[in-house]
């Protein structure tokens, strides 16, 4: 069991075959690593996770727990989520890794928006603070990786413009930012444009 994963998880099989989107996933991760949007925290714990929908199904591939700091991922660092239940805080997966602690959050986005095929959860405290009053946010009282977070995601899709903005902030998870799109390029572009915006603000402030 992982200390960081808050749901019950059940392995359906111990491995997964290489999947077509792994090259795209690693290319996206390299950009995120360069920008310190994923990586290792001060305690040496990996942060950040990415997922890609498996075709048009409810299943999706997601990076394993605490793999954020790895320079390149292989199939053994990822899992394929094949079933989940928000109400029972439960998930079934295939693969050798432990599913990311944010797996239910990713699942909630895929359930809420059939056009979404890629999700990124990254961390940037400055960007997070800047975006708090500018993009859809989850309730501050809701913790990451919980059924409550999954339901918060669904609430945002039902009651805000998050579907078109393709970015949200986890108010109760400092630094936590989620972007999504039709592929990794789309999802990565959203967070990079947001990051570029905050850099521009800082440059103007100190110029």
N, C-alpha and C positions, 0 to 999 in steps of 0.2 A: 504493500500500500504506500501511496505517496502522501506526505504531510500536507502538501499544497492542494491536492485534489479533494473536493468537498462532496463529490457524488460517489455512489457505489458503481463499480465497473466490473464487467464480466467478460472474460476472454472467450471468443467463439472459435478462434484458431490461433496458433502461435506465430504466424508469419503472414506477410502479404507479398504479392508479386510486385516487381517494379511497375509503376504506373506512369502513364504518358506525360502527366503534368509535373513530374519530379524535376525535370530540367528547368522548366519555367519557375517552379517554386524556389529552386536554389538561386536562380538569377535574381529574383525579387529579394530574397534574403540577403544577398550580397549588398544590394543597395541599402537595405534597412540597417545592416550591420555597419556600413560606412557612416551612416548618419546617427549611429548609436540609438536607433529606434527599437532595436532588439539587441540582445547581448547578455553580458553578465553584470549583476549588481555588485555593490560593495562587499557583499558576503560571498561572492563567487557563484551565486545562483542564477541560472539562465532565466531570462524574461523575454516575453514576446512569443507569439504563435501565429501560424498561418494555416489556412485550410482551403481545399478545392473540392467542389461538388463532383461526385462520381456520375458523370453523364447527366441524365435528367431525373435521376432517382433521389430519394431522401438521404442516401448514403453520402459520406464525404470522407476524404483523406485529411488528416490533421497532424501537425507536428507533435512529437511526444513531449511529455512534461519535462521542463528544465533543459530543453535542447537549444534555447535561444542563443547561447554563446558558441555553439559549434559552427565552424566556418563553412561546412558543407554537410548536407544530410543525405543519408542512404535510406532505402526502404525500412531498415531496422530501426530508424529514428522516427518513423511515422506510423500511424495506425489508420485503419479504415473503420469508421464508425458505421455500424449496420443497423442499430436500433437505439432508441432513447425514449425516456418517459420523464417529462418534467415534473409531474405531480409526485412521482415516486423517487425522484432524484437519482435516476438509474441510467446506465448506458452499457451497450454491448459493442465490442470492437474486435477487429482482427489485427494481429501484429505482435511484435516482440516488445515494443515500448509501452509506457503507461500513457494513456490519453492526456492531452493537455488539460490543465485545470479549467480552461475556458471552453471546453468542448460543448457544453450545453448552451453557452452564449452563441457560439457559431451555429449550432443547430437551430436556435431560435431565429436567427437571421435567414437561414435557408428556408425555414418553414414560413416565414413572413413574406418573403419575396422570391418567387420562383425564377425571376430573371437573374438573381445573384448566383454566381458560380465561384467566387473567391472572396475570402474574408481575411483581414489582417488585424491582429490585436498587438499594438505596440505601446511603448512608454516614452514620454517626454514631459517632464514636469513643467517646463516653461510653456510649451505648446498647450499642454493640458489646462494650465491656469488661464491662458489667453482665450482659449476656446470655450471656457465654461459658460459664458453668457452670450455666445455667438452661434452655437450649434445645438442640436437636440442633446439633452443630457438625461441620464438615469438618476433616480432618486438617491440622495446622499446616504440614506439609511440602508441601501441595498449593497450587499457584499458581492465581490466577484465570484464567479463559478458556482452560483447557487440557482435553484429553481426560481427564486425571486428575481434574479437578474434576467433569466430567460423571459419571465413574464413582463419585466420592465422593457425589454427589447421589443416584445410584441406590442406593448402599449405605445411605444414611440412610433412604430409603423402604423398603428391605427389612428394616432392623434397628432402627429407632427409631420414635417416635411422631410424626415430622415431618408425616405425612399429616394428622393431626388438629390438630397445633399450628399448621401453616401458616406456620412461620417457622423459619429456620435462620441460623446465623452461619458466616462463612468465617474460620476461625481463622488461616489463613495470608494473609489479605488484610485488613489492619487497617481497621476501620470498616465492612467489607462485611457487609451484612445482606440477606437475601432473604425476601420474603413472597409468598404466592400465594393464589388463591381462585377462585371461580366467575366472578368479574368484577372490575373494577378497584375497585369499592366495597368488596368483601370484602377484597381484598389490601391496600388502603390502610388499612382499618379495623384490620387486624392490627398494622401498624407504628405507627399513631397511638396505639393502646391501649398498645403497648409503650413508646412515647415518653412518653405521659402517666404511665405507671408510674414511669419514671426521674425525671421532673420532680417527682413527688410525693415520691420518696425524697430528692431534693436539698433540697426545701422543708422536709422534716422535719429533715434534718441541720443546716440553718442557721437554723432558727426558734428 
